[in-house]
Amino acid sequence: MHRVKTTLFLLFITASTSFGQETKAWTEADRKFLLDNLTRSRDELIRETKDLSKAQWSFKESPDRWSINEIVEHIAIWELLLCDRISNQLEYDAHPELIAQAVPDSVKLGFIMEEKPHHSADYTKPYTYTIPMGINELKSNIAWLLKMRNESINYVSSAQDDLRAHFLPGSKTNTHGTFITLFGHTDRHLRQIRKVKQHPAYPKK
């Protein structure tokens, strides 16, 4: 009888473990997807801003357009906001039952990469703190952006949380989706930086 009880107990533990593994929605493929894109977009930003002169990083296509320095400042501000959102999402218990209602990855990618202009202050009313002030040098904006991005990469590389099961109350965006927005926002503004560089009046050095 003791042997039967022991066998049943072991079967229960094995079944429970297998069930937990099967129901974890965030996969190793998801981890690789985030790591690849967080790293790629970081490295592209470093490449696009490397060795720029002050004349280049402060150049504006017109008075109402942002300079490369201001674009990087804006990316960094949103990086901070999104990292804060991720931290808050992870403070709440995982809710696997909400995964089916989550905003699909394709929708997050489509929104962030659409050609339609996004007006930053529309997302922060009544505040305008995502509008860059341009009072820092480029190297300073790059430094604090990279600090946050590298911490995200370090976290994702070893995360054991189910990033598809963590939500803020009342939200349909999970932590995986927030990370997509994070690297997608960088990609969106990399296009803007490249456009600045293509302007006929952009300084050669």
N, C-alpha and C positions, 0 to 999 in steps of 0.2 A: 504493500500500500504506500509506504514511504517513497519507493522508487517511482510509482505512478504519479504521486503528487509532485515530485521533483521534475519529472518529465513534462507534466502539464505546465508547471511554473516556467520552465525554460522555453516551452513553446509560446507561452503568453508573452514573455519578454521579447522573443524573436519577432513575433507578430507585431507587437507594439512598436518596436524599432523600425521594422519594415514599413509599417503604416506611416510613421513620422517621415521617413525618407521619401515615400511615394507622394505625400501630400505637400512637401515643400515645393512651392511653385518656382522659386528663384533658382535657376540651374547654373551649372558651370559654364554653359554656353552664354547665359546672361552675363555672368561675371566677365567672361572674355570680351563680350560685346562692349560692355562699359569700359573696361580697362583699355581696350584698343582705341576707343574713341576719345576717352579722357586724355590719354597719352598723345594720340595723334594731333588733336586740336591744340593741346599745350605746345607741342613741338613746332607746329605750323606757326603759332603766334610768336614763339621765340625767333623763328626764322624770319618772319616778316618784319620784326622790329629790331633785329640785330644790327648794330653799328650804324644806326640812323643818326644823322646830325641834328642839332637843334632846329635848324632851318627845315629839315624834312619832317621831324615829328611834330612841329608846331604849324606846319603848312595847312591852310584851309582852302577848299575849293571855292568857297565864297564865305562872306562874314557869318551867314546863318548855318554853315555846315561845321561839323566837328573835325578837329585835327586828329591825327593818328594817336597822339597822346591822350586826347579826350575820349576817343573810342576805347582805348585800353582802360582808362579810368572807369568808364561806364561798364565795361565787362567785369572789372574787379568789384564794383559796387553790387552788381547782380550776383556775382559769384558768392559774395558774403551773404546776401539775402537768401540765396538758394541753399547754401551750406547751413544756415540757421534753420531753414525749413526742414532739411534732412534731419538735423539734430532733434528737432521737435517731433518729427514723425517717428523717430526711433525711440522716443521716450514713451510712446504709447505701445501697449501690448499688440502683438501681431493678431490680425483678424483675417484668417484665410477665407472666411465666408464672404468677404467683401471683394475678393479678387475678381470674381466674374463681372462685377460692376465697374471695374477700373477702366480708366481711359486707355484705349489701346496704344501701344508703342507707336504705331503708324500715324495716329492722330497727333501725338506729341511731336513727332519728327516733322510732319507736314505743316503744323502750325508755326514751328520755330523757323522753318526753312522757306516759308512762302515768300513770294516776291512783294506782296503787299506791305507797305510801310507800317511799322509798329511805332506808336508814339509813347515813349517810355512813361511819361507822367500820367498817362491814362490808367496805368496799372497801380499807381501809388497815390491817387487823389486822397486828400487835398494837398499832398506833399510832392515836392519835386526833387527829392534827394538822389534820384537816379540820373538826373541831368548833370553831366560833368562840369566842374568849375574850372579845370585846367590850371590849377595853381601848384600842382606837383610836377616834378620832372618825370619823364618817361621811365627812367630806371627805377624810381620809387613805386610807380604804379605797377610795373612789371613784377617787382619784388614781392609786393603783398598779394598780388594775384597768384603768383607761382607758389607762395607759401600755402595758400588755401587749396590750390589744385593738387599739389603734391600730397597734402593730407587726405584729400579725397581718394587719390590713387592708392595710397597706403591702406586706407580703410577698406576699399573695395577688394583689394588683392587678398585680404584675409578674412573678410566678413563672414560670419556664421549666421547672421540675421537673414530671415526671408524677406528680401527687399521688395517683393511683390505683395507682401501682406501687411506692410506698415503704412498707415494713413493718418492724416489729421482728421479729427472729428468733422463729419459732414463733407469731406472731400473725396473725390473719386480718383485723385492722383496719388499713386503709391510712391515709395522711395525710389524704386527703379525708374519710374517715369520722371521724377524730379532730377535724377542724374542725367537722363536724356536731355531734359531742358537745359541743364548746366552746360554740357558740351555743345549742344545745338546752338545755344546763345553765342558761344564763342565762334562757332562756324559762321553764323549769320554775320557777325561783325568782322570776321576775317574777309568776307566778301567786300565789306565797306572799306576796310584798310586797303585792299588791292585796288579798289576803284579810286581812292585818293591818289595812289601811286601812279595811276594811269593818266592823271590830269596833265594836260600839256604844260602847265606852269609849275608842276611839281619840281622842286629843286633837285639838281643832279647830284649834289653833295651838300 
